[in-house]
Every structure is written in structure tokens, then in C-alpha cells.
């Protein structure tokens, strides 16, 4: 039986982040794709009750950031962080920015915009039965918009959201500025965390158009994906 088991929603950027760390570390693991109908039962495994959840040698870990750091301790090479304190601090900031800001772009664009939501609602319900798919299909965009509205991004117009996304993309492009990776000379958790979110943004046609507008972004994303298990679902 696998010593590492990942409980996931396959198209979640946070689950993608954990899969990429596992791939980069060369670790064998088993996957349990959790149907939406079973999410409530996750509290039997974790008090947080949301994915990703990782079973690692008998420990149950939740929160993608904590999971990635636990995996870095479990398998130190190749490392996710350099030794230099300022570089580590920048990685922490970039990961938090990806998780807490970029996430709401991909969520709003994939699940609430009419161009993309039919496909992505189908994807998130892939492992549910026919009854659950029928019941949940209208609920997923509603609940996603409600969450995005509470956070603030979904209150804005489509043009405003795309303009803000373009600002973030331009900043990333400037940060790369001929570099191979975001921090230092090697891939770090910052690259993985940001690419996991942008891979989902690219799953929206309008999101991909924004990313294509910055010359360094797609080559960098492809470079990171090649080192961490391949392209995202998009």
C-alpha cells in the first residue's frame, strides 16, 4: 500500500501544486479523486474538511503550503527553498500571493464566466454520479460567485478583472526579466505555486490571451511544468 496518498479535486490549483512537488521530488504516491458529494466527509480525515489532504507515513496533512513544506523535509532533494533568508522570504511572499490573489482570478474566470463555466463545472463534477451532477451543475457557479463576491474580485466587471490580471502578468514578466526562474537560479516553490494558479487561469480562453501577451510567461510556465510532471489540465 502506498505510504503517500493524495486526496484531491483533480482540477484544483492547490492539488496541482502538491502533485507538482511530488513529481519534482520523484515520490511515488496514490491518488484518491474526491467527488464533490463526498467533500463533507473529509472532516473524518482532516478538521479543515477540504482538499488537498495528504497521508504521509501515517500523518494526515492539510493545507497545500504545509503539505509542500512537509514534503520538502521528507525528501530534501531537490530542495524547494534556497538557504539564503531573503530568498526564502520572497518565496513565501510569492506563494502567498499566488494562493490568496491569483486563485480568485482562475476561480471567477473558469466557473462563473459563460465562456468557460460549462466545461469546468463538468470537470469538477467528473467523479460524481449522474444525480449529483444534475443537482450541482447550477450550484457550482452560484457558490463560486458568492465566494468571489465576498472576497471582492467577482464584484468587478470582466474588463476590470482582465485589466488587473494583465497588471499581474506584466509584473511577473518583469520579475523574470531573462531569468529561468522567479527566485535564484533553480526552481523553487514560488515557481510551482504561481504556475499552478496560472495553469488554471490559462484554462480560460480570455486568461490565456492575457498570458500570451507577456513574452516570458508561457516559456517559463512550460519550463516549470516540464520539471514538475507536465502541463496542467487546460
ChimeraX attribute file (.defattr): number of C-alpha atoms within 10 A of each C-alpha:
attribute: neighborCount
match mode: 1-to-1
recipient: residues
	/A:1	6
	/A:2	11
	/A:3	13
	/A:4	19
	/A:5	19
	/A:6	23
	/A:7	21
	/A:8	23
	/A:9	25
	/A:10	23
	/A:11	17
	/A:12	19
	/A:13	28
	/A:14	23
	/A:15	22
	/A:16	27
	/A:17	25
	/A:18	26
	/A:19	24
	/A:20	26
	/A:21	27
	/A:22	21
	/A:23	16
	/A:24	21
	/A:25	20
	/A:26	14
	/A:27	14
	/A:28	11
	/A:29	17
	/A:30	14
	/A:31	15
	/A:32	12
	/A:33	14
	/A:34	23
	/A:35	17
	/A:36	18
	/A:37	14
	/A:38	9
	/A:39	14
	/A:40	10
	/A:41	12
	/A:42	16
	/A:43	11
	/A:44	9
	/A:45	16
	/A:46	16
	/A:47	9
	/A:48	12
	/A:49	15
	/A:50	19
	/A:51	23
	/A:52	24
	/A:53	24
	/A:54	29
	/A:55	19
	/A:56	18
	/A:57	11
	/A:58	10
	/A:59	10
	/A:60	15
	/A:61	19
	/A:62	21
	/A:63	17
	/A:64	21
	/A:65	17
	/A:66	12
	/A:67	21
	/A:68	23
	/A:69	16
	/A:70	15
	/A:71	19
	/A:72	19
	/A:73	12
	/A:74	13
	/A:75	14
	/A:76	13
	/A:77	11
	/A:78	14
	/A:79	18
	/A:80	24
	/A:81	22
	/A:82	17
	/A:83	9
	/A:84	9
	/A:85	10
	/A:86	10
	/A:87	15
	/A:88	19
	/A:89	12
	/A:90	14
	/A:91	23
	/A:92	17
	/A:93	13
	/A:94	19
	/A:95	20
	/A:96	16
	/A:97	15
	/A:98	23
	/A:99	19
	/A:100	12
	/A:101	15
	/A:102	20
	/A:103	21
	/A:104	23
	/A:105	23
	/A:106	23
	/A:107	25
	/A:108	25
	/A:109	27
	/A:110	27
	/A:111	23
	/A:112	22
	/A:113	16
	/A:114	11
	/A:115	13
	/A:116	17
	/A:117	20
	/A:118	16
	/A:119	14
	/A:120	21
	/A:121	20
	/A:122	15
	/A:123	14
	/A:124	20
	/A:125	21
	/A:126	17
	/A:127	17
	/A:128	17
	/A:129	12
	/A:130	11
	/A:131	8
	/A:132	14
	/A:133	19
	/A:134	12
	/A:135	10
	/A:136	18
	/A:137	16
	/A:138	12
	/A:139	13
	/A:140	20
	/A:141	22
	/A:142	14
	/A:143	13
	/A:144	18
	/A:145	23
	/A:146	15
	/A:147	16
	/A:148	20
	/A:149	15
	/A:150	11
	/A:151	13
	/A:152	12
	/A:153	19
	/A:154	21
	/A:155	14
	/A:156	12
	/A:157	10
	/A:158	15
	/A:159	9
	/A:160	12
	/A:161	17
	/A:162	18
	/A:163	13
	/A:164	14
	/A:165	19
	/A:166	18
	/A:167	13
	/A:168	16
	/A:169	20
	/A:170	19
	/A:171	13
	/A:172	16
	/A:173	21
	/A:174	14
	/A:175	14
	/A:176	16
	/A:177	13
	/A:178	10
	/A:179	15
	/A:180	17
	/A:181	19
	/A:182	23
	/A:183	21
	/A:184	15
	/A:185	10
	/A:186	15
	/A:187	22
	/A:188	22
	/A:189	26
	/A:190	24
	/A:191	25
	/A:192	27
	/A:193	28
	/A:194	23
	/A:195	27
	/A:196	30
	/A:197	25
	/A:198	25
	/A:199	25
	/A:200	25
	/A:201	28
	/A:202	23
	/A:203	19
	/A:204	25
	/A:205	14
	/A:206	17
	/A:207	21
	/A:208	17
	/A:209	14
	/A:210	21
	/A:211	22
	/A:212	14
	/A:213	14
	/A:214	16
	/A:215	12
	/A:216	21
	/A:217	21
	/A:218	19
	/A:219	12
	/A:220	20
	/A:221	19
	/A:222	16
	/A:223	17
	/A:224	23
	/A:225	20
	/A:226	13
	/A:227	15
	/A:228	21
	/A:229	16
	/A:230	13
	/A:231	15
	/A:232	20
	/A:233	14
	/A:234	13
